[in-house]
Structures are given as structure tokens and as C-alpha cells.
Amino acid sequence: MVEGGHVEKTSNMHLPITPDNVKGSFKVPLYLKNGLDPESRRKDRIKRSRKMKSLAESSLSNIAPLTNVRDYYYYGYIGIGNPPQKFSVIFDTGSSNIWVPGENCRSSACASHRRFNKDQSSTFVPKNQTIEIQYGTGFIAGNIGSDTVQVSSAVVLRNQSFAMTSVEDKTFDLPRSQFDGLFGLGFTGGAEGGIEAPVDAMLRENILQDPLFGVKLYSSNNKGKGEISFGSYDQNYTDKLTWVDVYGDYFWATTMEGIFYGDESINYLYGADKINNITTTLPPQAKARASRKALLDTGSSLIYGDPFTLAAMSIRIGADPSTGEIPCSSLALLKPFHFILGGKPFTMNPDEYIYHDEESGSCEVQWMPVSEYLWVMGIPFLQSHYSVYNIKDRKIGLARVLS
């Protein structure tokens, strides 16, 4: 267990292995961790201000790549091996691989986290294959093996391929990254190393009651915890979910047609009106290919999008487009933003798209510009929406969180 920067080195996770071919649904609790102390947050705000200023002065083709500030994240626990060795992981809809630190990793990030010992597992099988993964922020490299991966006491994945890192960059050092590794929830098409993604393995092995999972992320104002349910979802949302189609075979992305403020008719999404006009007469598949895309990403701490759109949004609400800062006194006067995803509107209220740092008394927008054509709807959006991911039908269900 990770508490206050201390890593408990207990290696084994004493949970019973279930018989083969058992179908079920199960919940995994998620924990919200504020990854930065006040001084680090202050330094990140300065860095963010400089980055946004340079982006505002750059053309789209010269914009710096995505940097995930990671002010906070959600993690849960899994077990790998037999007997299971316990690891804290981010359940990440924006990637498709499982990785944890390997026993031979000598990076400082590995030294401060639990490491997988393959010799202590009776079911481990080496793959004699190396892997490298470059994230928006962070890099890992290592070796691939397969073993039993236990997500809860109810269901396990047998012979699941995963990576044991031999190198991790400083992004994954304590105290910022108090998780040990990642559990990718994307599709096999997005997996590095040619492995089968865990969600596709769940579908193939028919171990879920229903071929889906639901994600509930509470904000720090609401106990700072969350929940991911595999094989079922919260039935309180049954009649409230709005479903959109997944675009592509990589991650949980859908089309994005617009962003509107309050009851105004202006579409703030850069280039959206032109695309929407051009694609009016196209068949659905061709229209989807031409549309902007948005990724629903449980592993990203902010909303990321193109700098032109975000600058216009910031100016509209009175935020500084260079720093993202906004007077906290103006929050009561702001209106919701409506994001059109898969052709359907999803709303974020001012207290959801503005971060209020009560320690410093400052407020800032929960978005950052990147050079990507793909938008990333990270934790702020998912804290305001309960989300369900249908693996078989490739659909995403979204509903405003219930109070």
C-alpha cells in the first residue's frame, strides 16, 4: 500500500485464484492521489505559463508535444503471478499495455516501487521479447513475459502478456508517481509489442457477465476515490446513459463536432464549422473519418486540445489565455461548456472545468493546449460523467454524475 510517499514492500497479494471459465462482474476501488505538493504545484504553474505563452506564439506545426502535468491520478491494485505479487496501477483507457517494474530495473523510479520477481511465480513464462513505450510524458523499456494477472478475487486473466521494465525515466519517480505501473484498458490495436490487450482477452475468454466496464471517478471534494466495475455498471445510470460510437481500433475515442458556451450559438472548436459543412452529405463512416476526434482518457489529468480552441474558450470566460488563471470571484458568473461528442452534447459546469486551489486561493482552467489533432478528455471531464465502455459493441456510454 502507498501512503504518504512510503512504499510498502509486501510482495504477495493473498487473494484466491478462481476456477477457469467463471463468468462474473467485479469492482475495483480506485484511489485519488494528489501527486504534487504546494511548492511543486507552484513550479508547475510557472512551467505551464511559459509553455502556454510559447504555444500562443507558435504556428500549429511548431507546437511542443503533449506534456501531462499529472497534478493527480487514480490508481487501483492488481496481482501478477502465482502466488500473486501486488502492484498499484493506473487503469488507463488511453493505453493498452500492462507494465510493472522488473526485478532487474535499476532506474531510480524502479528502486522506489514494488518490482516483479519472476522467480517467485510458478506460472511465469518468458517471451524473449523487448518492448519500449513512449507516453505523452514518460518512457519505459523492458522485457515481455506472460503470467496470471488478477484484477480482483473474482476474475483472473491467465497467460496474459505484460512488460517488466528495465528502464523508467524520472517521470515515474516518487513522490509524483506513487503508482507502480499501468494497466491499459485500450484495444489490442493500440498495444505495443504485438500483445493482446487485457480487455480483448477478457472478451475472448468470456469471463465477464457483460462485455463492458464502468468507471466512476470522484473528485477530491467527494472523498477523492473512484471505482471501476468489470462485467457490469452502476444500474442507477441505466436510463441516463447516452451512447456514442467508438472510432478506430486503438483506444476509446469518438468523434468531436463542437464546443459551445452556455446558450450561445458559436462553435468554439477550431475548424469544426468547416468540417461539419463539408461532411453534411457524406455517409456516416466517411464523415467520422473527416471529423475531429476525442479520446476519453482515465490516465490524463487534464483536458487537452488545440491551442486555438482553448485560447478562445479561455478568453470567453475571462481567463488568461497564457497561464489559464482566472479570478475565483468570477466563478459564480460563468456558464457551462457543452462538448459535442459522437454528435451528442455533454456538459461541464464551471466548478468542473475550473480548478480551485484552496491552499493558494487561486483558480485556473482544467485544460492545456497540445499540437495533437486528437483531443483528450481526461479526469476533469470523467469526474463530471459516469462512463461505461462496451468492449464487444465498441460503444461508450456517458451520463452526468448523480449527486
Protein Blocks (a to p, Z undefined) as FASTA:
>chain_A
ZZehiacfbfbdcdddddehiacddddddddddfbdfklmmmmmmmmmmmmmmmmmpcfk
lpccdddfklaccdddddedjddddddddddfkbcbdcdddfklcbfklmmpccddfklp
ckbccehiacddddfbocdddddddddddfbfkbccehiacdddfbdcfklpcfklmcfb
dcdfbdfklpghhiacfklmmmmnopafbacdddddddfknoopacddehiacfklmmmp
ccdddedjkbccdddfbdcehjbfbdfbghklmmmmmmmmpcfklmmmmpccddddfkbc
bdcddfklmmmmmmmnopafknopacfklmmmpccddddeehiacdddfklmpccdfkno
pacdfbdcdfbfbdcddfklmmmpccdddfklopaddddddZZ
